Amino acid sequence: MAYQKEVSQVVTEFMSMMTQKCGEDHADWAVNFNACFANTLETTVERLEDQTTFLLTGDIPAMWLRDSTAQVRPYLVLAEKDPAIADMIAGLIERQCQFICLDPYANAFNKEANGAGHQSDLTEMNPWIWERKYEIDSLCYPMQLSYLFWKATGRTDHFNETFRAAVKKVIEVWVVEQDHSQSPYTFERETDRKEDTLTRQGRGPEIVPTGMTWSGFRPSDDACIYGYLVPSNMFAVVVLRYLSEIYHVVFHEEDRVKAFEKLKQEIQSGLEAHAIVQNKEGQRVYAYEVDGKGNYNIMDDSNVPNLLSAPYLGYLDASDEVYQATRRTILSSENPYFYEGQYARGIGSSHTPENYIWPIALAMEGLTATDKKEKERILDLLVACDAGTHLMHEGFDVDNPNNYTREWFSWANMMFCELVMDYFDIRVKK
């Protein structure tokens, strides 16, 4: 049962308001905003018979915990006024928490136990799981959505037993993965693409305990080079702060709050001790990944959480000196995935071809910019490089935007919408 092929009056009115705000000067923004904002509701959202919500990531018939959160985040500004939108998001939170309870190491799931996806991977698969690449952010995003939904609507009915069970799973995994040598998780895929599998019989490169929590894969679904993924640990710190507030204000369970705070401080201490390194100019910057043994890589990836997104996530202020030095570094040739060409410049990914940059990364560059003119430049660029589709793609060639990956990518569409909203000072409550 699809949610609604025709968007609601509240959504339509919001799109009209955004069109008016764009005005004649930015009429092309409005065209793309309306196409992208409606597209997710019209093509990816499905309300199931149990009143939970399943979201397709786009052109892949599965739901990613990460993507599904990002796909609905801009709708949170409407959830207070539109009960249908609010119920759709609450249904998504319930479905996400069910999936975490099913397997907290999986990143993408099927609508039903149909055995679709990567069933031949060498890990503990089951018919519900599309893919079982463990990524910290896959656990962060549903917790973030639960918190933001509470802030946007005041509702607490989603803080139910499924949510509590999911939180328990999240914390258990993060604690276990502080010492990955004790982890039950392994992952191998029979493939020539090294980014799709883990080394050492599926355990990944060697690391030593730091207080941070281990991740097998990046938000790009590509394998980590070093096991401590810095932006995802930053995200975990923020989410643990959210959980502390929820369990203090809603559940009044101070023992649980103390446990969250302990883990948060351990991860934060690990970040402070190991994540800050020196770039080529000798400036203090955040590494993208570290191993606790002194090895690190200076780079950023286009997928969120990335280093660029640290202020967006709420980990630090955009004016932070180390963040600003990091930002300058990753938006330069020192980042091996920063590409500049005839039509655009920005951050790409190991997940897509060389010289392809991602609208998601461009939108994040805009969302974390402190200069409104810079936000405007990026919005103009995103519209100019949509290959005439009025939608965002996964990545596009900086020398020919008509060459792109993924015709249909809902996460990118909604990141564009969020940047347009941000430009006009419309933001999700935190």
Secondary structure, 3 states (H helix, E strand, C coil): CECCCCCCHHHHHHHHHHHHHHCCCCHHHHHHHHHHHHHHHHHCEEECCCCCEEECCECCCCEEHHHHHHHHHHHHHHHCCCHHHHHHHHHHHHHHHHHHHHCCCCCEECCCCCCCCCCCCECCCCCCEEECCCCHHHHHHHHHHHHHHHHHHCCCCCCCHHHHHHHHHHHHHHHHHHHHHHCCCCCECCCCCHHHCCHHHHCCCCCCCCCCCCCCECCCCCECCCCEEHHHHHHHHHHHHHHHHHHHHCCCCHHHHHHHHHHHHHHHHHHHHHCEEECCCCCEEECCEECCCCCEECCCCCCCCCHHHHHHHCCCCCCCHHHHHHHHHHCCCCCCCEEECCCCEEECCCCCCCCEECHHHHHHHHHCCCCHHHHHHHHHHHHHCCCCCCCCCCEEECCEEEEEECCCEHHHHHHHHHHHHHHCCCCCCC
